[in-house]
Amino acid sequence: MDQLSAIRAFCKVVEQQSFTKAAKQLDMSVAMVSKLVNILEKNLDARLLMRTTRRVNVTEAGHLYYEKCHAILAELEQADALISQHSQQPSGRIKISVPMDFGTLKIAPLLTDFLTRYPDIHLDLEYGDRLVALVEEEFDLALRISTLADSSLIARNLCPITMVACASPDYLERRGAPDHPTQLADHSCLTYALTDPEWLFTQGKQAYRVRPNSTMRANNGRALALAASQGLGIIMQPHFIVDDYLAQGSLVPLLEDYSLPSFNLYLVYPHRHFLPNRVKCFVDYMEACFKKQKKAGDPPAD
């Protein structure tokens, strides 16, 4: 038996002093209301209502039971209203893992508008390039640049991340520009510490996997881009890190006849049947921002 349904039926009969009126308000048949009350009485081993052809009388036990149940139902209604209000006005903390460079350059500028829209939401951001364990470390979601492997996580693809090999005009004047990937062994290269030490170039069906001559290694792409712009060597970095340098001419693209690996920016979160509304608001907001930028012809990562 659904005890809560039986209690609601009983309380409604007491309030209306009629099985028929109670059934109408509950959108049930009179027979169903009567059945629920009978089952409730049987389980309690007590007579709650005295039925006559003209009216319904509440027994002493029924009065005692009604007072307690009425208070419980009132608290349940308040709880329902509280959750409904909470879902309409999202609030609380969202713990988010964000890539260091992309997060600083592309995500941070979007957060002011989000927090203005949702002043009761508080963001707890961890900027870094380590792969956090979402569930174990109690992150609500993460932004990840990868070729996302199959997992139990829910993933939203926000935008592509494309790469470019480049160097400064000063470096190229001194050392010359490579016209084939294998020539990178003869150049000074600045490599990113958190990815495969080999650089992959493709041309048609031909792939060239080369290990660059690394004269500087770092776990920060912006530091490598700055060093390259000052003439220290060749880098392979995402467009979102080097586009300003390319636009200013302090870096120039290399090996443009070859294709480089591409990735995607994903927004990932644990699979949950009920996603907290504050998290859903952030997910929807991010998707809308990247979709708007794509329509404007200005995807943030390319």
ChimeraX attribute file (.defattr): number of C-alpha atoms within 10 A of each C-alpha:
attribute: neighborCount
match mode: 1-to-1
recipient: residues
	/A:1	9
	/A:2	9
	/A:3	13
	/A:4	13
	/A:5	15
	/A:6	21
	/A:7	20
	/A:8	20
	/A:9	25
	/A:10	27
	/A:11	22
	/A:12	21
	/A:13	24
	/A:14	20
	/A:15	13
	/A:16	14
	/A:17	17
	/A:18	17
	/A:19	23
	/A:20	17
	/A:21	15
	/A:22	23
	/A:23	20
	/A:24	12
	/A:25	12
	/A:26	15
	/A:27	10
	/A:28	13
	/A:29	14
	/A:30	16
	/A:31	11
	/A:32	14
	/A:33	24
	/A:34	18
	/A:35	14
	/A:36	21
	/A:37	24
	/A:38	17
	/A:39	15
	/A:40	23
	/A:41	17
	/A:42	12
	/A:43	11
	/A:44	10
	/A:45	9
	/A:46	12
	/A:47	16
	/A:48	24
	/A:49	21
	/A:50	11
	/A:51	13
	/A:52	8
	/A:53	5
	/A:54	7
	/A:55	11
	/A:56	16
	/A:57	17
	/A:58	18
	/A:59	14
	/A:60	12
	/A:61	12
	/A:62	19
	/A:63	16
	/A:64	12
	/A:65	15
	/A:66	21
	/A:67	11
	/A:68	10
	/A:69	17
	/A:70	17
	/A:71	11
	/A:72	13
	/A:73	15
	/A:74	11
	/A:75	12
	/A:76	12
	/A:77	12
	/A:78	12
	/A:79	12
	/A:80	12
	/A:81	12
	/A:82	12
	/A:83	12
	/A:84	11
	/A:85	11
	/A:86	14
	/A:87	13
	/A:88	11
	/A:89	14
	/A:90	18
	/A:91	17
	/A:92	14
	/A:93	14
	/A:94	18
	/A:95	18
	/A:96	22
	/A:97	25
	/A:98	25
	/A:99	20
	/A:100	18
	/A:101	18
	/A:102	24
	/A:103	20
	/A:104	13
	/A:105	16
	/A:106	14
	/A:107	17
	/A:108	12
	/A:109	11
	/A:110	14
	/A:111	15
	/A:112	10
	/A:113	11
	/A:114	16
	/A:115	14
	/A:116	10
	/A:117	10
	/A:118	16
	/A:119	13
	/A:120	14
	/A:121	20
	/A:122	14
	/A:123	15
	/A:124	13
	/A:125	15
	/A:126	16
	/A:127	15
	/A:128	16
	/A:129	18
	/A:130	12
	/A:131	11
	/A:132	18
	/A:133	11
	/A:134	18
	/A:135	13
	/A:136	7
	/A:137	9
	/A:138	13
	/A:139	19
	/A:140	20
	/A:141	24
	/A:142	23
	/A:143	21
	/A:144	24
	/A:145	21
	/A:146	13
	/A:147	11
	/A:148	15
	/A:149	7
	/A:150	8
	/A:151	8
	/A:152	10
	/A:153	17
	/A:154	14
	/A:155	20
	/A:156	16
	/A:157	16
	/A:158	21
	/A:159	21
	/A:160	17
	/A:161	20
	/A:162	17
	/A:163	20
	/A:164	24
	/A:165	20
	/A:166	26
	/A:167	28
	/A:168	25
	/A:169	20
	/A:170	17
	/A:171	20
	/A:172	19
	/A:173	10
	/A:174	9
	/A:175	13
	/A:176	11
	/A:177	19
	/A:178	16
	/A:179	13
	/A:180	14
	/A:181	20
	/A:182	14
	/A:183	13
	/A:184	19
	/A:185	14
	/A:186	11
	/A:187	19
	/A:188	20
	/A:189	23
	/A:190	26
	/A:191	28
	/A:192	20
	/A:193	13
	/A:194	13
	/A:195	9
	/A:196	10
	/A:197	16
	/A:198	12
	/A:199	18
	/A:200	16
	/A:201	19
	/A:202	15
	/A:203	11
	/A:204	8
	/A:205	5
	/A:206	8
	/A:207	14
	/A:208	15
	/A:209	13
	/A:210	16
	/A:211	17
	/A:212	22
	/A:213	18
	/A:214	18
	/A:215	13
	/A:216	16
	/A:217	16
	/A:218	13
	/A:219	14
	/A:220	16
	/A:221	24
	/A:222	18
	/A:223	16
	/A:224	26
	/A:225	26
	/A:226	17
	/A:227	18
	/A:228	26
	/A:229	25
	/A:230	16
	/A:231	19
	/A:232	20
	/A:233	26
	/A:234	33
	/A:235	29
	/A:236	22
	/A:237	22
	/A:238	21
	/A:239	18
	/A:240	20
	/A:241	23
	/A:242	28
	/A:243	17
	/A:244	12
	/A:245	19
	/A:246	17
	/A:247	10
	/A:248	9
	/A:249	13
	/A:250	20
	/A:251	28
	/A:252	20
	/A:253	18
	/A:254	20
	/A:255	16
	/A:256	12
	/A:257	12
	/A:258	19
	/A:259	16
	/A:260	18
	/A:261	13
	/A:262	14
	/A:263	16
	/A:264	18
	/A:265	21
	/A:266	20
	/A:267	23
	/A:268	22
	/A:269	22
	/A:270	18
	/A:271	12
	/A:272	9
	/A:273	6
	/A:274	7
	/A:275	13
	/A:276	15
	/A:277	16
	/A:278	22
	/A:279	21
	/A:280	13
	/A:281	16
	/A:282	19
	/A:283	16
	/A:284	10
	/A:285	16
	/A:286	19
	/A:287	16
	/A:288	13
	/A:289	15
	/A:290	18
	/A:291	16
	/A:292	13
	/A:293	13
	/A:294	14
	/A:295	9
	/A:296	9
	/A:297	9
	/A:298	12
	/A:299	18
	/A:300	18
	/A:301	21
	/A:302	16
